[in-house]
Amino acid sequence: MGFLENLKSSLKVAKKSLDYKMKESKLGLIWYIIEPLVIFLAMLFVFQGRIGRNILYYPLYLLMGLMLLRLFQNIVRESISLDRRKDLLDKNPKTNYDIMIRSIILKHLFLHLGEIIVFAAIMLFVTGDLSPLIFYVPLLVIFSIFVYYIAIIFFISNLYIRDTSYVWQIISRALWFITPIFYRMNSQPSVALINNINPLYYFIDLFRDLVVYHSIPETKIIAGVLIITFGTLIIGKIMYEKSEQNIHNLIKKINEKVKSNPSS
């Protein structure tokens, strides 16, 4: 299957998933704007007067970090749980899970548009200039490639090592505090060492430099993003290609084990 066919299939699945989400609630997609907005306003209220007072354009600084962290977490969490989609296993034994993960990304990118609109409105109010947003789309493409392969790595890992989903839950919670979302890393030297190996730090810093501050990022940040993106691409591609023919059987065995031992 070629690239265009893959894209069409992914868009079709993403649209179906979005339609289902919209039918679940009267407010539909509005909830996906309300939730991050409430979190943002709560954190802004708590941190603006203390941590944020020495950070230029703190509302934009905070919201950018929140948007990217949530996008990353939502995509990886849903990708890990693909093995629980019984409808895929029962209806189509030859399900292309690569397409499924791409559809998850496309769905969350669409939902992300609402957050971008909110960000643009705040940006216009705070700075009066929306021109730096021109960098957002190319940066989001690079970020999506990184997240796509991270999602594949966790999805495949979870098929072989079932504790992967629990490990992800711990990592996901820890990222809220380890990653400089609401504080500046310069003010927290104790976490600098950890963030040197935190992929999200490099991406968030790159977005902030180009979009929020309209400045040239440090060489360290650019190099980090490129190395991380290509590194995850290579690892994810190798893992998927080696496991592709066996994914359905692995998921089938997992479901059979759950059925035979429902208390586990």
N, C-alpha and C positions, 0 to 999 in steps of 0.2 A: 504494500500500500504506500503510495507516494505522499509527499508532504501535504498537498492540497486536499487529498482524500482524508488524511489524518485530521487535518484542521476542520474540515466539514463535519466529520464524525464527532470530534470533540465539541464543536459548537452546538451540534444537535443534542448531545447528552447534557451539555451545560444549560441549554435552553429548557430542556425537560425538567432538570433539577430546579431551576429558578421558578418555573411555572408551578411546581409542586410547593415550593417554599411560599410563594405568594398566596396559594390557596389555603395554607395553614393558618393565616392570620388576616384579619380585616385590614390592618395597617400595612401588611405585606412588607415591601422592601424598606419602608420608612423606619422599621425597627433597627435596620442595619446602619442607620444614621444616628438614631437616638442613643443607642448603647454606647458607641465610642464618644459621642458628644457629651453624655453625662459623665463618663469616666474622665474625659479631658477637663470638664469644668470643675469636677471634684478635686482633681489633682492640681489644677491651676489655683484653686481657692486655698489649698493646703500649702503649696510650695512657692507660690508667686512672691510672697513677702519675705521669705527666708532664702531658700536656695536660688530662686529665680531672679532676685533683685539685681544680681551682678551679671546676668546673662542677657545679652542683647536680643530683643524680639523673643522673649521667653515663651509667649503663647505659641508662636510658630515653632520654636525649638522643641517644645514639649509635644505639640500635636504631630509633628513630623515623626518623632520617635515612636509615639503611640500607634500611628497608622501603619508604619512598616512592621513593627513588632506584632500587631494583631494580624496583619495580612500573612506574615510568616507562620504564626502559630495556627491560624485557622486552616491553612492549606495543608500543613504537615499533619495536624490532628485528623482531618477528614481522610487524608490519604492512608494513614496507618489503619484506619478502621474499614478500609475497603474489603478486607477479608470477611467482614461481618455482613456484607451485602448479599443476603441469600438469594435475592432476585437475580443477581448476576450469575451466581453459581447454578441455580436451577434452570434458568431460561436459556443460557448460552454458555456451554462448556468451553467455547473458544473465545471468550471475552478478552479483548485487548486491554489489559490493565494500564498500558502506557497511555492509551487514549483516555481512559477513565481519569487518570491523574491530570492529564492536560485539561480535561473538562472541568475538573475541580479548580484548577488555576484560573481558567477563563471565567468561571462563575464568580470567584472571589474578586477577580479584577473588575468585573462589572459592578459588583457590590461596592468595590473600592472607589468607584466614580463619585458616589455620594459623599465620601470622606474628602475627596479632592475638591469638590464644590465648596464644602464647608471650609476647608483649608484656604481656598482661593478668596473666599469672602473675608476671612480673618486677615489674610495677607493684605488685601486691598485696604482694610480698615487700619491695620498697624503700619504698613509701609507706603501705601498708596501706589505701589508698583507691582504689576503682575508679570512683567517681562521675564523674570527668572524662571517662571513656570515652563518656559520653553525647554528647559533641561529635564523636566520631570518624566516625559514619555520615554526618551532613550535610556534614562537611568532605570525606569521601571521595567523595561525590556531586559536589561542586564540582571536586575534583581530577580525577575521572574524565572530566568534561566537557572540561576543559583537555587532558588526555592524548589523548582521542578526536580532537580537532581537530588536535593536534600530529601524531598518527599519520596522519591524512588528508593533512596538508600534506607530510609526508615521503614518503608512499606516492605521491601524485600527482607530486611533484617528481622522484622516482626514475624514473618512467615517461618523463619528458622529458629528464632529465639523469642518466645512468646513474652518474655519479660521486657522486651523492647518498648512496648506501649507504656509500661510503668516507668521505665527510665525516661521516656519522653515527657511524661507528666511532671516528673521532678525537674527536668531541664527547663520545661516550659515555664514553670513557676519561678525558678531561679533566674531566668532571663529578665524578668521584670525588675529585679534588683541589681543584678550584675551589669546589665547593659545600661549605659548612661542615658536613660530615657528622660528623667526629670532632674538630673544633676549633670554638672560638667565634670568630665573625668579628671581634669587638671586639679579640681578641688578635692579629689578622692584618690590620692596616690596609691593607697592600699589596694585599689581594684585595678590599677593600670596593668599589672602583670597578667591578671585573668583576661582582661579585654584584648590583650595582644593576641590571644588565641580565640577570641570571640568574633565569629564572622559578621554578626549583626552590627557590631561596633563600627567596622569599616564601611559597611553600606550606609548606615544611618549618618555617619560623619560625612560621607561623600554627598548624600542628598542635602544635608544641612548646609554644607559649604557652597554648593552650586545653586540651590533653590532658595534657601533662607537668607544666606549672606552674600550670594552672588560673588563668591571669591574662588580663587584657584585652590583646590585641595592640596594637601601635602603629598609629596612623592610616596611616602609610606602608605597613605590611605589608598591612592590609586593602585600601587603595586599590590597591596593586600587584597583589594577587590578583584583584580585580574587573576592573581594566584588562586584565591579561594574559588572563583567561578570556574576556572579551568580544572582545578583539582577535583571539585565536586562533580563536574561534567564527566571526567575520565572515570572516577570511581563509580558513579551512578550508572554510566553506560555499561561498564564491565559487569557490574552486579546484575543489571537487568538482562543483558544478553546471555549470561550464564544461567540465569534462572527462568528465562521466559517460557521455555517448553515445559517447565515443571510447576509453574505457579498454580494452575488449576488443580493439579493433584495435591499440592500442599494445602490449599484452602479446603479442598474436599476432606482431607484427613483431619484437619483442624475441626471442621464442622461435625464430622462423625464422632470425634473424641468428645466434643461438647455434648452431643446428643446421648452418648453412652454414659456420660458422667455429668449430668446437668448441675450437680452441686459444686463442681470444680470451678 
